[in-house]
Amino acid sequence: MRSTQLSTVAFLLFLSSICTADVPTPRQPKQDAPPNIILLFADDAGYGDFGFHGSRHFRTPHLDKLARSGVRLTQFYVSGETCGPSRAGLLTGRYQQRFGFEEINVPGIMSPHSRLLGDEMGLPTDQKTIGDHLQDLGYRTAILGKWHMGIADRYHPLQRGFDEFYGMRGGARSFYSYKNPKTVPKENLLERNFEGYQEHEGYLTNAIADEACAFIQRNQDTPFFAFVSFTAVHTPMQADPADQDTFADLEGTRRTAAQMTLSMDRACGKIINQLHDLELYDNTLVVFTNDNGGPMDKNGSSNYPFSGVKGTQLEGGIRVPGLISWPQQIEAGSTYESPLITLDLLPTFVAAAGGSPSSIQNLDGVNMLPYLQGKKDTAPHATLHWKMETRGAIREGDWKLLRFPDRPAELFNLADDPSEQHNLAQKYPERVRSMFRKMFAWEQELQRPLFMLRRAEEGWSSRRTDQFRSPPSPDY
């Protein structure tokens, strides 16, 4: 009798094991586990071309959802009005002018008198990056997509704090695979680590998202940092063929920009869904932003409601979208109104990862978390600065001063005049003098540029400033 009972119990246990074998065990988050960190980074996107900024034409449902899940930064800035300098500041948490990366690094338009030219232009190797700091804290790190921090091997991401790299060293390339890579400059070819060139299949934005999802999958059991550096919506203007019938109400480059933005939004959604599928989302710090303002006429972008474009220090050139989501730490559906800057990302990531930003010497950025969590109510920055060649800008509170090489300085109150249409310099001369003195004092701390544009390029920037002094229409 006892033998029969034991057999029955054994049989029931066997059935139970069959029934539960395919039921996944929910991921149990570790108490105080450091978050995963993902930086979703657009290229040349227009400030007004997102649903969360009220676009009437572009559709960004996944990024709109991300905005609702966290905090939207209403006054978020980059430290440079073009992509190379902006990325150098972001990666180091320091104004890039402090180490000579003041100007864009594009072979062919540089002054022959530069200290560095060609492949030698890049992020100085004595500067530590976000990747370096997070590696020190035990993170697995990757950059996927555009690098643009130098072509020479010593500037390679694997030498600059990243464990994995799939992307291009240069600044722009086709969204489709090159059929004859031998005819393409090496910096525009896709490569994996130091393993040689590997062109992607299909559309580049999708390939970057696929690589990000694969990285997340491989590293789901260890803290990771993924810098997802899209090339959209930088030129060339090439949409995913899958989107060719969308946005029939738009025309030309504007329509292509909307299609490219839609594919980037879909790629962001794929990455975020991967986090959900792996039950990582609640303890992942996700940031979305952009490298500079949209160039507008070059790629059909719109910086509404601001004047200015990429390459200018008007708000349309330097104010960018900013979304931060971390469900375990940041209130959903909130906004933050005080000025912040991409220099703040490095100390914020280090603090979130359990490190001490205060132990890092010479940072210009601040840890945003206590401000976003309501633990600090003072302004994070007393002043913000921009400089390229003879052009400069300073923001102090709501006041912004612009310095030009070919005309008197201009003063604006951004609280009353965010599109910078009413110059108050003559009305407040003492404020102009005071802000000029602060601008000059800051510039005394900077290093001379390691590489410089040809002098004629200064005229280009002034012309662009004049051309885009009025904000675009919301119906554009």
ABEGO torsion letter per residue (X at the ends): XAAAAAAAAAAAAAAAAAAAAABBBBBBBBBGBBBBBBBBBBBGBBAAABAAAGBAABBBAAAAAAAAABBBBABBBBABABAAAAAAAAAAGBBAAAAGBABBBBBGABBAABABBEAABEBBAABBBAAAAAAAAGBBBBBBEBAGAEABAAABAAAAGBABBBEBABABBBABBBABAAABBAAABBBBEAAEBBBBBEBAAAAAAAAAAAAAAAAAABBBBBBBBBAOABOBBBBBAAAAABGAABBEAAAAAAAAAAAAAAAAAAAAAAAAAAGAAAABBBBBBBABBBAGAAAGBBAOABBEBBGBABAAAABBBBBBBBAAABBBGBBBABBBBAAAAAAAAAAAAGBBAAABBGBABBBAAAAAAGABABBABABBBBBBEABBBBBBEABBBBBBAABBBBBBBAAABAAGABBAAAABAAAAAAAAAAAAAAAAABBBBABBBBAAAAAAAAAAAAAAABBBBAAX
